């Protein structure tokens, strides 16, 4: 019986069983799309990735699946997969930093993996530059969808914005950590808002944090993709860093470094390191990175 091997990686964490789970099928050539989707549903992580030979001159072509659909772009799958490539020596190392180019549905993504003492470490991805698509002005409707008081959003005096960087996330500012912890999503209401805005995820954040070094505490929801809540979302935290810098919620530098914490409400603490480059007129680049820990391996029998 044929089988496909995979690695389990915990992404955006420095300890096993933290961060966001990822299954990486590193020998996926010959697996058809329908089988990939079935495997992702069977694994049932937020995302599962499949590595294929490159088509455009990159190192590998990458396909990303949630339990319900294929995504053109995502954060923790790209970071985790690049780390696995380097850890398994699928690309020749270049200490102390190895670059991996992954061909995705939104173009080629450059990922840099730090290497030390024969180990793959902190991994950082370049992201497509975020763009604000639209504002969502019905604060009360969004508050009801999150089961929180509308004042928790209104007190921030900040807008709800849909931001695109390959996929669209809706950034929702909330005044307190207490309010963020109380969120209980109305799945149908969230899906309806996301459909109107063409969004994949909803990112709720507050400037009140658990860790003193963090600049934001967030929760990310993607019910339409079969992910009720995500433990660490690189694709959403890039736009979050963009939002924080654009609205000057921190001291803005030529390169502003932001630490975002996520996953605490799921008992999977995650730490995402965001870098936002800007000049006096505009934001010019966004990068997101963090730790990756290999947690296991296995195989799936193929039909």
N, C-alpha and C positions, 0 to 999 in steps of 0.2 A: 504493500500500500504506500502510495506517495504521501509525503508530508512536507510541511513548510515550517522551518524553525523560526523562533522569535525570541527577542530579548524584552524583559520588562524593565523599564526605567522610571524612576521617580524624578520629576523635573521641577526645577525652581526650589530646591531644598538641598541641604547638606547632610541630611540623615535619612536612612531608609524608612519607608512608610510615611514620609511627609510628602509635600508637593503634590503634583498631579501625575497620575499613572499614565503610562504610555506603553503600548505594545508595538515593537518595531520588527516587521518581517523583512529581514535583510537579504533574503534570496527569493524575491517575489516574481522573477521573470517566469512567464507562463501561467500565472494566476489571472483569470479573467475578472472583469469588473464585478459581475454578479457574485462571484465567490469572495472577492475582497469585501463586498458589502456584507455578505453573510458572516464572514469571519469577524468583522468589526462588531456585528450584532452579537455574535457568540462571546467575544471577549468582553464586550459591554463596558469598556472604558470610555471616557469622553472622546478620545480619538485613538485610532490605530493607524500606523503608517506602513507603506509598502515601498521598498527600494527597488528601482529598475535601472537598466542601463541608460545613460544620458542620450538625449536627442539633439541638444543644442550646444554641446561643448562644455557643459558643466561636469561635475564629478558623478552625480547620480540624478535620476529623475525620481521625484517623490510624489506619491499619491496619499491623500489624507482622508480618512473616513470617520465619521461619527457613527453611532449605532443606526442612524436613519438616513444619512446622506454623505456624499462626497463633498469636501470643501476645497476651494482653490488655494486657500492660504490659512494658516493657523500658527500660533506662536509656540506653545510648549511642544507640539509635535516636531517642529523644525529644529528647535534647540535640542530636544532630547535625541532625535535621530542623528543629528550631526555629532553629538557626543558619543553615541554608540558606534558610528563609523570610525571615529578616531580611537575609541577604546578597543575596538576589535581589529585595529590596524588595517582597515579596509582602504585607507589612504596613507601614503607615506608621511610620517611625522616630520615636523620641522620645529624642533624645540626653540623657544618656549611657547610658540603659538603656531597652530595649524589651521589653515583656512579650508573650508569646505563650501563648494557652490552647489546648491540644490535647485533643480529645475522644478518650479511649481506652476500652478494655474495662473499666477499673477506675474510670472517672470522668474528670473534667476535670483535667488536669495543667497547672499554671502553670510556665512557663519564662521566665527573665530572661536577655536577651542584652545584654552590654555593647557599645556602639558608640563608635567613635572614628575620626576622620579618614576617614569614609566606609566604614569596615570593621566587620564583625561580629566580635566577639572572645569573651572568656570567657563561657561559657553555663552557667547553673545551673538545675536542675530541683527543684521541691518533690516529695517522694515521700510516698506513703501511709505512715502511721506503722507501723513494723514491730511485729509481735507474735510472741512465742515460741510455736510450735505444740507442740513436743515435744522431749525429749532422746533421743539415741541412745547407749546405754550400752555397746554391744559395740565397744570400741576396737580389739580385735584384728581383727575383721571389716573395719572400715573401713581399718585399716592394710594389710591384705592387698589390699584393693581398690585401694589407692594404691601397692602394692609398696614399702612402707617398714616399718621396724621399729616395732612397737607402742609402744616406749619413746619414740619421737619425739613421739607424741601424749601419752602418759601424763606425761611430764616437765613439761608445761605446767601440770598440775593444773587444767585448764580443761575445761568440758563441750563435747561436740559437740551443737549445737542446730540444729533446723530452725526458720527464721524466715521469716515471711510478710509481704510488703509489696505484694501484688498478684500476685506469684508467689513460690514458696517456694525458698529456698536453704538448704543445709546448711552451717553454719559449722564448719570443722574446724581447731582450733589445732594447730600443729606447733612444736617447740622451736627449730629452726635453719633458716637459709637453705640449708645444705647438704642437709638432708632434703627441703625443698621442691623443690630443683633435681633431686633424684634420682627424683621421682615418675614412675612409668610406670603409667598407669591400666589396670585390668582393666575393659574397657567393660561386659561383662555384669554384673560384680559391682556397678559403680557404678549401672547402670540398675536393678538389682534393689533396691538400697538406696533410690534415688530413688522408685521405684514404691511401696515400703512407706511412705515418708514423705510422698508426694504432692509431691515436690520437682522443680523444673525444673533446678536447678544445684547444684553442689558448690563451695564456696569454701574453699580451703585457705590459711591465712595463717600467717606468722611475724612476730614483732616484730623479728627481725634483718632489716636492710634494706641495699640497695645504696647508696641516697642518704641522707645524714645527716639531711635534713629530713623524711624519710618516717617514719611511725609503724607502717607495716605493709607487708609484701611478700606478694602473693597470686597464686594461680593459680585459675582458674575453669574447670570442666568441665561440659558439657551434652550428653553423648552421645545421650540420648533425643531431643533436639531436632535432631540432626544436626550438632552443634557439638562436636568432640572437645575443643577447648580454645578459650577466648575470650581475646582480647587486652586488652580493657577492658570491664568489666561494671558499668554504673552501678546496675542493679537489685540486684546482689549486694553492691556496696560500701556502699550505704545500710544494709542490715542489718549489714554488717561494722562500720561506724562505731557503730551502735546497740549491738552486742555489746561493742566495745571500751570504750564509755562505761559501759554497764551493769555490766561487770565491773571497771571502774575500772583499766584497763590504762594509762591516761594521766592526766594532771592534768585533772580535770573542772572545766569552767567553765560559766557560764550558756549560753554558746555555745562548744562545744568544736570546734576546727578540727583535722582529721586529714588528712594526706596519705597516700594509698595508692598504691603502685607495682605495676604488673601488666604482663604481656606480654613481659617480658624473655626468658623462655625461648623465645618465638616470634620473637624479633628484631623485635618491634614495641613498644618501650618506651612505657608509658602512665602518665600521672599523673592521679589522681582526687582532687579536693578535696572533702572531706566536712565538713559542718557539722551538729552535733547540739545542739539546744536542750534544756535540762533545768532543772527546778527541784529542790528538795530531795527531792521525792517521786517524780518520774517524768520520762521523756523526753517532750518535747512536740512536737518537729518534727525532720525529717531532710531535708537538702538535699545534692545531689551535683552537681558541676560540673567544668568543665575547658575546655581549648582545643579548637578545631575548625579544621581546615585543609581547604579545598576542593582536591581532587586531580585532578579530571577531570570529563568529561561524556560522554554518549552517548545512544543511542536503541535501543529494542528494537522490532522489527517485530511487529505484533499480528496474530493469526490472523483 
